Amino acid sequence: MKGTVYRSTGSWYIVKTEDGSFIEARLRGKMKTDDFTSTNPVAVGDQVLLEKDEQGDIMITDIQTRKNYIIRQSPQNKNMQHIMAANIDQSLLMASIRNPKTSTGFIDRFLVASEAFHVPAILVFNKKDLYQEKDIRQYDKIKSMYQKAGYPVMLVSVTENKGLRILKNVFRGKRTLVSGHSGVGKSSLINLLLPDLAIKTQDVSGWSGKGLHTTTFTEMYDLPFGGSIVDTPGMREFALMDIEPVELSHYFTEMKPLIGQCRFNNCLHNEEPDCAIKNAAAEGKINIDRYISYLNILDSIEKKKY
Protein backbone atom coordinates (compact mmCIF):
# COMPACT_ATOMS: atom_id res chain seq x y z
CA MET A 1 0.00 0.00 0.00
CA LYS A 2 1.25 3.49 -0.88
CA GLY A 3 0.51 6.85 0.66
CA THR A 4 1.62 10.45 1.20
CA VAL A 5 2.60 11.78 4.64
CA TYR A 6 0.33 14.65 5.66
CA ARG A 7 1.29 15.09 9.31
CA SER A 8 4.37 14.28 11.33
CA THR A 9 4.51 14.32 15.13
CA GLY A 10 7.89 12.61 15.36
CA SER A 11 6.51 9.22 16.39
CA TRP A 12 3.16 8.96 14.59
CA TYR A 13 2.30 10.00 11.06
CA ILE A 14 -0.97 10.77 9.31
CA VAL A 15 -0.82 9.28 5.82
CA LYS A 16 -3.23 9.76 2.93
CA THR A 17 -3.55 6.53 0.99
CA GLU A 18 -4.12 6.18 -2.74
CA ASP A 19 -7.89 5.76 -2.19
CA GLY A 20 -8.04 9.15 -0.42
CA SER A 21 -8.47 7.88 3.16
CA PHE A 22 -6.33 9.04 6.09
CA ILE A 23 -4.66 6.54 8.42
CA GLU A 24 -2.25 6.62 11.35
CA ALA A 25 1.11 4.97 10.81
CA ARG A 26 4.35 4.43 12.68
CA LEU A 27 7.91 4.06 11.46
CA ARG A 28 9.15 0.50 11.25
CA GLY A 29 11.72 -0.21 13.96
CA LYS A 30 14.39 -1.36 11.52
CA MET A 31 14.15 1.94 9.65
CA LYS A 32 14.78 3.86 12.85
CA THR A 33 18.23 2.28 13.18
CA ASP A 34 19.30 3.31 9.68
CA ASP A 35 21.96 5.99 9.37
CA PHE A 36 19.75 9.07 8.98
CA THR A 37 21.41 12.45 9.31
CA SER A 38 18.05 14.15 9.83
CA THR A 39 16.04 14.51 13.03
CA ASN A 40 12.98 13.46 11.02
CA PRO A 41 13.70 10.60 8.62
CA VAL A 42 10.11 10.78 7.37
CA ALA A 43 8.83 14.23 6.38
CA VAL A 44 5.50 15.69 5.35
CA GLY A 45 5.17 15.25 1.60
CA ASP A 46 7.07 11.96 1.52
CA GLN A 47 5.68 9.13 -0.62
CA VAL A 48 5.83 6.02 1.56
CA LEU A 49 5.12 2.31 1.42
CA LEU A 50 2.87 0.85 4.14
CA GLU A 51 2.30 -2.58 5.65
CA LYS A 52 0.25 -4.01 8.51
CA ASP A 53 2.22 -5.69 11.28
CA GLU A 54 1.14 -8.69 13.33
CA GLN A 55 -0.72 -6.46 15.79
CA GLY A 56 -2.67 -4.79 12.99
CA ASP A 57 -0.80 -1.48 13.22
CA ILE A 58 0.11 0.31 9.98
CA MET A 59 3.86 0.63 9.56
CA ILE A 60 5.90 2.80 7.19
CA THR A 61 8.35 0.36 5.63
CA ASP A 62 10.04 2.48 2.97
CA ILE A 63 10.36 6.04 1.65
CA GLN A 64 10.28 6.53 -2.09
CA THR A 65 12.91 8.71 -3.76
CA ARG A 66 12.22 12.39 -3.12
CA LYS A 67 11.85 14.86 -5.98
CA ASN A 68 13.26 17.52 -3.66
CA TYR A 69 13.12 18.79 -0.09
CA ILE A 70 14.13 21.80 2.00
CA ILE A 71 16.21 21.44 5.13
CA ARG A 72 17.26 23.72 7.96
CA GLN A 73 19.35 23.23 11.07
CA SER A 74 17.39 21.35 13.68
CA PRO A 75 16.33 23.67 16.53
CA GLN A 76 16.85 20.75 18.96
CA ASN A 77 20.26 19.61 17.72
CA LYS A 78 22.58 22.02 15.93
CA ASN A 79 24.58 19.15 14.47
CA MET A 80 21.54 17.65 12.76
CA GLN A 81 19.39 18.76 9.85
CA HIS A 82 15.60 18.93 9.87
CA ILE A 83 13.58 18.29 6.70
CA MET A 84 10.88 20.96 6.51
CA ALA A 85 8.96 19.22 3.71
CA ALA A 86 9.53 16.92 0.74
CA ASN A 87 8.31 16.80 -2.86
CA ILE A 88 7.17 20.42 -3.02
CA ASP A 89 6.55 22.66 -6.03
CA GLN A 90 7.32 26.00 -4.39
CA SER A 91 8.09 27.68 -1.07
CA LEU A 92 6.33 30.73 0.30
CA LEU A 93 7.74 32.86 3.09
CA MET A 94 5.18 34.93 4.97
CA ALA A 95 6.87 38.03 6.30
CA SER A 96 5.92 41.36 7.83
CA ILE A 97 7.43 44.81 8.22
CA ARG A 98 6.09 44.98 11.77
CA ASN A 99 4.34 42.99 14.49
CA PRO A 100 6.56 40.93 14.19
CA LYS A 101 9.28 42.36 11.99
CA THR A 102 10.95 39.96 9.56
CA SER A 103 14.61 40.79 9.00
CA THR A 104 16.12 40.62 5.53
CA GLY A 105 18.76 38.30 6.99
CA PHE A 106 16.03 35.79 7.85
CA ILE A 107 14.52 36.20 4.38
CA ASP A 108 17.88 35.67 2.68
CA ARG A 109 18.58 32.47 4.59
CA PHE A 110 15.18 31.10 3.58
CA LEU A 111 15.83 32.04 -0.05
CA VAL A 112 19.28 30.43 0.02
CA ALA A 113 17.77 27.18 1.33
CA SER A 114 15.12 27.25 -1.40
CA GLU A 115 17.71 27.92 -4.12
CA ALA A 116 20.02 25.21 -2.78
CA PHE A 117 17.29 22.60 -3.21
CA HIS A 118 15.90 23.98 -6.49
CA VAL A 119 12.57 25.11 -5.06
CA PRO A 120 11.07 28.35 -6.49
CA ALA A 121 10.42 30.86 -3.70
CA ILE A 122 7.79 33.57 -3.22
CA LEU A 123 7.72 36.38 -0.63
CA VAL A 124 4.37 37.48 0.81
CA PHE A 125 4.27 40.38 3.25
CA ASN A 126 1.22 40.29 5.51
CA LYS A 127 -0.44 42.82 7.87
CA LYS A 128 -0.74 45.63 5.33
CA ASP A 129 -3.57 46.98 7.50
CA LEU A 130 -1.06 47.77 10.27
CA TYR A 131 1.51 49.55 8.11
CA GLN A 132 2.16 53.24 8.59
CA GLU A 133 3.69 55.46 5.93
CA LYS A 134 7.26 54.61 6.97
CA ASP A 135 6.40 50.91 6.85
CA ILE A 136 5.11 51.23 3.29
CA ARG A 137 8.36 52.98 2.30
CA GLN A 138 10.33 50.15 3.89
CA TYR A 139 8.21 47.56 2.10
CA ASP A 140 8.70 49.30 -1.25
CA LYS A 141 12.47 49.26 -0.70
CA ILE A 142 12.50 45.58 0.19
CA LYS A 143 10.13 44.72 -2.67
CA SER A 144 12.40 46.45 -5.18
CA MET A 145 15.47 44.63 -3.85
CA TYR A 146 13.97 41.16 -4.09
CA GLN A 147 12.15 41.71 -7.37
CA LYS A 148 15.47 42.74 -8.95
CA ALA A 149 16.87 39.46 -7.63
CA GLY A 150 14.07 37.65 -9.46
CA TYR A 151 11.58 36.88 -6.69
CA PRO A 152 7.81 37.52 -6.74
CA VAL A 153 6.87 39.84 -3.85
CA MET A 154 3.31 40.55 -2.69
CA LEU A 155 1.62 42.64 -0.02
CA VAL A 156 -1.57 41.31 1.60
CA SER A 157 -3.79 41.72 4.62
CA VAL A 158 -5.19 38.42 5.81
CA THR A 159 -7.22 40.23 8.48
CA GLU A 160 -8.97 42.38 5.88
CA ASN A 161 -9.05 39.62 3.25
CA LYS A 162 -7.02 41.69 0.80
CA GLY A 163 -4.86 39.90 -1.73
CA LEU A 164 -6.49 36.50 -1.16
CA ARG A 165 -7.52 36.12 -4.80
CA ILE A 166 -3.92 36.57 -5.94
CA LEU A 167 -2.69 34.09 -3.33
CA LYS A 168 -5.24 31.50 -4.46
CA ASN A 169 -3.74 31.72 -7.93
CA VAL A 170 -0.28 31.27 -6.42
CA PHE A 171 -1.37 28.14 -4.54
CA ARG A 172 -3.62 26.66 -7.22
CA GLY A 173 -2.53 23.22 -8.42
CA LYS A 174 0.78 23.25 -6.52
CA ARG A 175 2.18 21.87 -3.28
CA THR A 176 3.45 24.90 -1.38
CA LEU A 177 5.62 25.00 1.73
CA VAL A 178 4.45 27.96 3.86
CA SER A 179 6.91 29.23 6.44
CA GLY A 180 7.70 32.30 8.50
CA HIS A 181 8.08 33.75 11.98
CA SER A 182 5.55 32.85 14.66
CA GLY A 183 2.72 35.37 14.66
CA VAL A 184 3.17 36.52 11.06
CA GLY A 185 -0.22 35.17 10.00
CA LYS A 186 0.32 31.70 8.51
CA SER A 187 -2.44 30.05 10.53
CA SER A 188 -4.80 32.96 9.90
CA LEU A 189 -4.20 32.60 6.17
CA ILE A 190 -4.95 28.88 6.23
CA ASN A 191 -8.10 29.52 8.28
CA LEU A 192 -9.19 31.96 5.57
CA LEU A 193 -8.56 29.42 2.82
CA LEU A 194 -10.00 26.51 4.82
CA PRO A 195 -12.41 27.97 7.42
CA ASP A 196 -13.62 24.55 8.60
CA LEU A 197 -10.17 23.79 10.05
CA ALA A 198 -10.26 26.55 12.69
CA ILE A 199 -6.52 26.34 13.37
CA LYS A 200 -5.59 28.01 16.64
CA THR A 201 -4.06 31.47 16.29
CA GLN A 202 -2.47 33.78 18.85
CA ASP A 203 -1.56 37.43 18.95
CA VAL A 204 2.01 38.62 18.90
CA SER A 205 3.57 38.84 22.34
CA GLY A 206 3.21 42.40 23.60
CA TRP A 207 6.38 42.50 25.67
CA SER A 208 8.69 41.01 23.06
CA GLY A 209 7.05 41.92 19.77
CA LYS A 210 7.66 38.34 18.69
CA GLY A 211 5.08 35.84 17.58
CA LEU A 212 3.80 33.01 19.73
CA HIS A 213 3.91 29.49 18.33
CA THR A 214 0.54 28.18 17.18
CA THR A 215 1.42 25.33 14.79
CA THR A 216 3.14 22.55 16.75
CA PHE A 217 3.73 20.00 14.01
CA THR A 218 4.21 20.28 10.27
CA GLU A 219 0.96 19.41 8.48
CA MET A 220 -0.30 19.43 4.90
CA TYR A 221 -3.79 20.53 3.87
CA ASP A 222 -5.51 19.97 0.53
CA LEU A 223 -7.07 23.08 -1.00
CA PRO A 224 -10.59 22.93 -2.46
CA PHE A 225 -9.48 24.80 -5.60
CA GLY A 226 -6.53 22.45 -6.22
CA GLY A 227 -3.10 22.13 -4.70
CA SER A 228 -2.01 21.80 -1.09
CA ILE A 229 -0.31 23.81 1.65
CA VAL A 230 2.38 22.51 3.99
CA ASP A 231 2.05 24.51 7.21
CA THR A 232 5.23 24.59 9.31
CA PRO A 233 5.74 25.66 12.94
CA GLY A 234 6.75 29.30 13.30
CA MET A 235 10.48 29.98 13.54
CA ARG A 236 12.53 32.54 15.44
CA GLU A 237 15.67 31.76 13.40
CA PHE A 238 16.58 29.98 10.18
CA ALA A 239 19.98 28.32 10.33
CA LEU A 240 21.36 26.78 7.14
CA MET A 241 22.80 23.27 6.83
CA ASP A 242 25.05 21.47 4.33
CA ILE A 243 26.14 24.55 2.39
CA GLU A 244 29.85 25.05 1.74
CA PRO A 245 31.27 28.61 1.78
CA VAL A 246 32.34 28.43 -1.88
CA GLU A 247 28.79 27.39 -2.87
CA LEU A 248 26.92 30.21 -1.13
CA SER A 249 27.12 32.82 -3.91
CA HIS A 250 25.51 30.30 -6.29
CA TYR A 251 22.33 30.65 -4.21
CA PHE A 252 22.18 34.45 -4.51
CA THR A 253 20.43 34.72 -7.88
CA GLU A 254 21.89 38.12 -8.82
CA MET A 255 25.45 36.96 -8.05
CA LYS A 256 25.36 33.67 -9.92
CA PRO A 257 25.87 35.13 -13.46
CA LEU A 258 29.02 36.97 -12.31
CA ILE A 259 30.80 34.11 -10.54
CA GLY A 260 32.84 33.06 -13.59
CA GLN A 261 34.20 36.59 -14.01
CA CYS A 262 36.22 36.57 -10.77
CA ARG A 263 40.00 36.09 -10.99
CA PHE A 264 39.93 33.02 -8.75
CA ASN A 265 37.73 29.98 -9.34
CA ASN A 266 37.21 29.49 -5.58
CA CYS A 267 36.57 33.18 -4.89
CA LEU A 268 34.48 33.81 -1.77
CA HIS A 269 33.81 37.42 -2.86
CA ASN A 270 35.10 38.77 0.42
CA GLU A 271 38.77 39.88 0.44
CA GLU A 272 39.98 38.48 -2.90
CA PRO A 273 41.27 40.90 -5.56
CA ASP A 274 39.56 41.32 -8.96
CA CYS A 275 36.26 39.99 -7.64
CA ALA A 276 33.39 40.63 -10.05
CA ILE A 277 30.76 40.41 -7.32
CA LYS A 278 32.56 42.88 -5.00
CA ASN A 279 32.94 45.26 -7.93
CA ALA A 280 29.26 44.90 -8.86
CA ALA A 281 28.23 45.68 -5.28
CA ALA A 282 30.50 48.75 -5.21
CA GLU A 283 28.99 49.96 -8.49
CA GLY A 284 25.41 49.41 -7.33
CA LYS A 285 24.73 46.60 -9.80
CA ILE A 286 24.17 44.26 -6.85
CA ASN A 287 22.17 45.63 -3.94
CA ILE A 288 24.62 46.47 -1.15
CA ASP A 289 22.25 45.14 1.53
CA ARG A 290 22.08 41.77 -0.22
CA TYR A 291 25.87 41.71 -0.50
CA ILE A 292 26.25 42.48 3.23
CA SER A 293 23.72 39.75 3.99
CA TYR A 294 25.80 37.37 1.86
CA LEU A 295 28.91 38.24 3.91
CA ASN A 296 27.04 37.70 7.19
CA ILE A 297 25.80 34.29 6.09
CA LEU A 298 29.26 33.40 4.78
CA ASP A 299 30.76 34.30 8.15
CA SER A 300 28.24 32.14 10.02
CA ILE A 301 28.94 29.16 7.72
CA GLU A 302 32.71 29.49 8.14
CA LYS A 303 32.43 29.76 11.94
CA LYS A 304 30.28 26.63 12.03
CA LYS A 305 33.05 24.64 10.37
CA TYR A 306 35.48 25.28 13.24
C-alpha positions as CSV (number, residue, x, y, z in Angstrom):
1,M,0.0,0.0,0.0
2,K,1.3,3.5,-0.9
3,G,0.5,6.9,0.7
4,T,1.6,10.5,1.2
5,V,2.6,11.8,4.6
6,Y,0.3,14.7,5.7
7,R,1.3,15.1,9.3
8,S,4.4,14.3,11.3
9,T,4.5,14.3,15.1
10,G,7.9,12.6,15.4
11,S,6.5,9.2,16.4
12,W,3.2,9.0,14.6
13,Y,2.3,10.0,11.1
14,I,-1.0,10.8,9.3
15,V,-0.8,9.3,5.8
16,K,-3.2,9.8,2.9
17,T,-3.6,6.5,1.0
18,E,-4.1,6.2,-2.7
19,D,-7.9,5.8,-2.2
20,G,-8.0,9.1,-0.4
21,S,-8.5,7.9,3.2
22,F,-6.3,9.0,6.1
23,I,-4.7,6.5,8.4
24,E,-2.2,6.6,11.3
25,A,1.1,5.0,10.8
26,R,4.3,4.4,12.7
27,L,7.9,4.1,11.5
28,R,9.2,0.5,11.3
29,G,11.7,-0.2,14.0
30,K,14.4,-1.4,11.5
31,M,14.1,1.9,9.6
32,K,14.8,3.9,12.9
33,T,18.2,2.3,13.2
34,D,19.3,3.3,9.7
35,D,22.0,6.0,9.4
36,F,19.8,9.1,9.0
37,T,21.4,12.5,9.3
38,S,18.0,14.2,9.8
39,T,16.0,14.5,13.0
40,N,13.0,13.5,11.0
41,P,13.7,10.6,8.6
42,V,10.1,10.8,7.4
43,A,8.8,14.2,6.4
44,V,5.5,15.7,5.4
45,G,5.2,15.2,1.6
46,D,7.1,12.0,1.5
47,Q,5.7,9.1,-0.6
48,V,5.8,6.0,1.6
49,L,5.1,2.3,1.4
50,L,2.9,0.9,4.1
51,E,2.3,-2.6,5.7
52,K,0.2,-4.0,8.5
53,D,2.2,-5.7,11.3
54,E,1.1,-8.7,13.3
55,Q,-0.7,-6.5,15.8
56,G,-2.7,-4.8,13.0
57,D,-0.8,-1.5,13.2
58,I,0.1,0.3,10.0
59,M,3.9,0.6,9.6
60,I,5.9,2.8,7.2
61,T,8.3,0.4,5.6
62,D,10.0,2.5,3.0
63,I,10.4,6.0,1.7
64,Q,10.3,6.5,-2.1
65,T,12.9,8.7,-3.8
66,R,12.2,12.4,-3.1
67,K,11.9,14.9,-6.0
68,N,13.3,17.5,-3.7
69,Y,13.1,18.8,-0.1
70,I,14.1,21.8,2.0
71,I,16.2,21.4,5.1
72,R,17.3,23.7,8.0
73,Q,19.4,23.2,11.1
74,S,17.4,21.3,13.7
75,P,16.3,23.7,16.5
76,Q,16.8,20.7,19.0
77,N,20.3,19.6,17.7
78,K,22.6,22.0,15.9
79,N,24.6,19.2,14.5
80,M,21.5,17.6,12.8
81,Q,19.4,18.8,9.9
82,H,15.6,18.9,9.9
83,I,13.6,18.3,6.7
84,M,10.9,21.0,6.5
85,A,9.0,19.2,3.7
86,A,9.5,16.9,0.7
87,N,8.3,16.8,-2.9
88,I,7.2,20.4,-3.0
89,D,6.6,22.7,-6.0
90,Q,7.3,26.0,-4.4
91,S,8.1,27.7,-1.1
92,L,6.3,30.7,0.3
93,L,7.7,32.9,3.1
94,M,5.2,34.9,5.0
95,A,6.9,38.0,6.3
96,S,5.9,41.4,7.8
97,I,7.4,44.8,8.2
98,R,6.1,45.0,11.8
99,N,4.3,43.0,14.5
100,P,6.6,40.9,14.2
101,K,9.3,42.4,12.0
102,T,10.9,40.0,9.6
103,S,14.6,40.8,9.0
104,T,16.1,40.6,5.5
105,G,18.8,38.3,7.0
106,F,16.0,35.8,7.8
107,I,14.5,36.2,4.4
108,D,17.9,35.7,2.7
109,R,18.6,32.5,4.6
110,F,15.2,31.1,3.6
111,L,15.8,32.0,0.0
112,V,19.3,30.4,0.0
113,A,17.8,27.2,1.3
114,S,15.1,27.3,-1.4
115,E,17.7,27.9,-4.1
116,A,20.0,25.2,-2.8
117,F,17.3,22.6,-3.2
118,H,15.9,24.0,-6.5
119,V,12.6,25.1,-5.1
120,P,11.1,28.4,-6.5
121,A,10.4,30.9,-3.7
122,I,7.8,33.6,-3.2
123,L,7.7,36.4,-0.6
124,V,4.4,37.5,0.8
125,F,4.3,40.4,3.3
126,N,1.2,40.3,5.5
127,K,-0.4,42.8,7.9
128,K,-0.7,45.6,5.3
129,D,-3.6,47.0,7.5
130,L,-1.1,47.8,10.3
131,Y,1.5,49.6,8.1
132,Q,2.2,53.2,8.6
133,E,3.7,55.5,5.9
134,K,7.3,54.6,7.0
135,D,6.4,50.9,6.9
136,I,5.1,51.2,3.3
137,R,8.4,53.0,2.3
138,Q,10.3,50.2,3.9
139,Y,8.2,47.6,2.1
140,D,8.7,49.3,-1.3
141,K,12.5,49.3,-0.7
142,I,12.5,45.6,0.2
143,K,10.1,44.7,-2.7
144,S,12.4,46.4,-5.2
145,M,15.5,44.6,-3.9
146,Y,14.0,41.2,-4.1
147,Q,12.2,41.7,-7.4
148,K,15.5,42.7,-8.9
149,A,16.9,39.5,-7.6
150,G,14.1,37.7,-9.5
151,Y,11.6,36.9,-6.7
152,P,7.8,37.5,-6.7
153,V,6.9,39.8,-3.8
154,M,3.3,40.5,-2.7
155,L,1.6,42.6,0.0
156,V,-1.6,41.3,1.6
157,S,-3.8,41.7,4.6
158,V,-5.2,38.4,5.8
159,T,-7.2,40.2,8.5
160,E,-9.0,42.4,5.9
161,N,-9.0,39.6,3.3
162,K,-7.0,41.7,0.8
163,G,-4.9,39.9,-1.7
164,L,-6.5,36.5,-1.2
165,R,-7.5,36.1,-4.8
166,I,-3.9,36.6,-5.9
167,L,-2.7,34.1,-3.3
168,K,-5.2,31.5,-4.5
169,N,-3.7,31.7,-7.9
170,V,-0.3,31.3,-6.4
171,F,-1.4,28.1,-4.5
172,R,-3.6,26.7,-7.2
173,G,-2.5,23.2,-8.4
174,K,0.8,23.2,-6.5
175,R,2.2,21.9,-3.3
176,T,3.5,24.9,-1.4
177,L,5.6,25.0,1.7
178,V,4.5,28.0,3.9
179,S,6.9,29.2,6.4
180,G,7.7,32.3,8.5
181,H,8.1,33.7,12.0
182,S,5.6,32.8,14.7
183,G,2.7,35.4,14.7
184,V,3.2,36.5,11.1
185,G,-0.2,35.2,10.0
186,K,0.3,31.7,8.5
187,S,-2.4,30.1,10.5
188,S,-4.8,33.0,9.9
189,L,-4.2,32.6,6.2
190,I,-5.0,28.9,6.2
191,N,-8.1,29.5,8.3
192,L,-9.2,32.0,5.6
193,L,-8.6,29.4,2.8
194,L,-10.0,26.5,4.8
195,P,-12.4,28.0,7.4
196,D,-13.6,24.5,8.6
197,L,-10.2,23.8,10.1
198,A,-10.3,26.6,12.7
199,I,-6.5,26.3,13.4
200,K,-5.6,28.0,16.6
201,T,-4.1,31.5,16.3
202,Q,-2.5,33.8,18.9
203,D,-1.6,37.4,19.0
204,V,2.0,38.6,18.9
205,S,3.6,38.8,22.3
206,G,3.2,42.4,23.6
207,W,6.4,42.5,25.7
208,S,8.7,41.0,23.1
209,G,7.1,41.9,19.8
210,K,7.7,38.3,18.7
211,G,5.1,35.8,17.6
212,L,3.8,33.0,19.7
213,H,3.9,29.5,18.3
214,T,0.5,28.2,17.2
215,T,1.4,25.3,14.8
216,T,3.1,22.5,16.8
217,F,3.7,20.0,14.0
218,T,4.2,20.3,10.3
219,E,1.0,19.4,8.5
220,M,-0.3,19.4,4.9
221,Y,-3.8,20.5,3.9
222,D,-5.5,20.0,0.5
223,L,-7.1,23.1,-1.0
224,P,-10.6,22.9,-2.5
225,F,-9.5,24.8,-5.6
226,G,-6.5,22.5,-6.2
227,G,-3.1,22.1,-4.7
228,S,-2.0,21.8,-1.1
229,I,-0.3,23.8,1.6
230,V,2.4,22.5,4.0
231,D,2.1,24.5,7.2
232,T,5.2,24.6,9.3
233,P,5.7,25.7,12.9
234,G,6.8,29.3,13.3
235,M,10.5,30.0,13.5
236,R,12.5,32.5,15.4
237,E,15.7,31.8,13.4
238,F,16.6,30.0,10.2
239,A,20.0,28.3,10.3
240,L,21.4,26.8,7.1
241,M,22.8,23.3,6.8
242,D,25.0,21.5,4.3
243,I,26.1,24.6,2.4
244,E,29.8,25.1,1.7
245,P,31.3,28.6,1.8
246,V,32.3,28.4,-1.9
247,E,28.8,27.4,-2.9
248,L,26.9,30.2,-1.1
249,S,27.1,32.8,-3.9
250,H,25.5,30.3,-6.3
251,Y,22.3,30.7,-4.2
252,F,22.2,34.5,-4.5
253,T,20.4,34.7,-7.9
254,E,21.9,38.1,-8.8
255,M,25.4,37.0,-8.0
256,K,25.4,33.7,-9.9
257,P,25.9,35.1,-13.5
258,L,29.0,37.0,-12.3
259,I,30.8,34.1,-10.5
260,G,32.8,33.1,-13.6
261,Q,34.2,36.6,-14.0
262,C,36.2,36.6,-10.8
263,R,40.0,36.1,-11.0
264,F,39.9,33.0,-8.7
265,N,37.7,30.0,-9.3
266,N,37.2,29.5,-5.6
267,C,36.6,33.2,-4.9
268,L,34.5,33.8,-1.8
269,H,33.8,37.4,-2.9
270,N,35.1,38.8,0.4
271,E,38.8,39.9,0.4
272,E,40.0,38.5,-2.9
273,P,41.3,40.9,-5.6
274,D,39.6,41.3,-9.0
275,C,36.3,40.0,-7.6
276,A,33.4,40.6,-10.1
277,I,30.8,40.4,-7.3
278,K,32.6,42.9,-5.0
279,N,32.9,45.3,-7.9
280,A,29.3,44.9,-8.9
281,A,28.2,45.7,-5.3
282,A,30.5,48.8,-5.2
283,E,29.0,50.0,-8.5
284,G,25.4,49.4,-7.3
285,K,24.7,46.6,-9.8
286,I,24.2,44.3,-6.8
287,N,22.2,45.6,-3.9
288,I,24.6,46.5,-1.2
289,D,22.2,45.1,1.5
290,R,22.1,41.8,-0.2
291,Y,25.9,41.7,-0.5
292,I,26.3,42.5,3.2
293,S,23.7,39.7,4.0
294,Y,25.8,37.4,1.9
295,L,28.9,38.2,3.9
296,N,27.0,37.7,7.2
297,I,25.8,34.3,6.1
298,L,29.3,33.4,4.8
299,D,30.8,34.3,8.2
300,S,28.2,32.1,10.0
301,I,28.9,29.2,7.7
302,E,32.7,29.5,8.1
303,K,32.4,29.8,11.9
304,K,30.3,26.6,12.0
305,K,33.1,24.6,10.4
306,Y,35.5,25.3,13.2
